Amino acid sequence: MSQVLIQNLIRQLNELQEGSRWFDQSLKDKLDMLSDKEAFAHPVPQVHSVAEHVSHMLEWRRECLLRFEGKRRDLMNSPDDWKSNDELKAIGWTNLKNLLYDSTRHMITSLENQDDAYLETMFLDTGYNFHYLVDGIIQHDIYHLGQIGITLKLMR
């Protein structure tokens, strides 16, 4: 049972959240230092708040986990894709961060007992496999980590 690819994906998920030499700052580095006020701030009206980015990332991770179970929702056409700051304030900044961090652990748990052949599993009628899906989630998170960095620079 080979786990070379699985272990590489798990490493990337851990490094994205916890840090590595490659990333200047991990998700935890950027998010754990923020107050509620900073997390929900809109430094420019057209720019998403940090909390909105975190929620968006969380929803796509939830979508990934659903797809591991052979399910999916139409997230791109759902208000859950980009929740408003008012909705997110009701959840609370600390809870929102913890939900994101828990989703990393849940993704890792879903992968760690699989072998690399699992990644070749095709998802429904989409034409792509789980490897493509997890790679996409990691790339999506990196993109939004950069967007969070821009939001923080604009705020300061």
Phi, psi and omega in degrees: 000108179275138177230026182299310181291317179302312182295327177294317178294318177298317177301315181296319178297317178296315182294323178298319181276315189263335180117157177202175177290337184284316180275137174296313178220137178276177175303313180298321178301317182282321189274323186291343181271356186270140171278168176303315182302314180293320184297327183260003183288145172248095183295334176222137185307324183274359183260134177293148173288164176300318180299321178296319176298315181298315179298316179300315177298316180301315182296323178287328174293319176299321177298317178301314180296322175299319182292329173299332180269005180081017181243168170198163174232168180270068187298322183297337180249026182242146175295345177291338181300314178227090178286153180283160176302322180298317177297320183287326177298327178294330177284320181096142184299313181299315179297318181298314177301313182296325176296320177296313180297320177296325180294329175297312179298320180294319178296317180296316178300321179294334183263327194297334179262010178262163172252174184300333179298329178303324182295340179275356178300125179281142180263114179040230183252030186275339183085007177229162184250178182295329178299314178301318181297310182292319174304317180297319178297317180296314179297319178300316179295319179297317177303311182288333172298319175295319177297321176299318178300318178295316179302317180294321178296319178295325181290327185263000000 
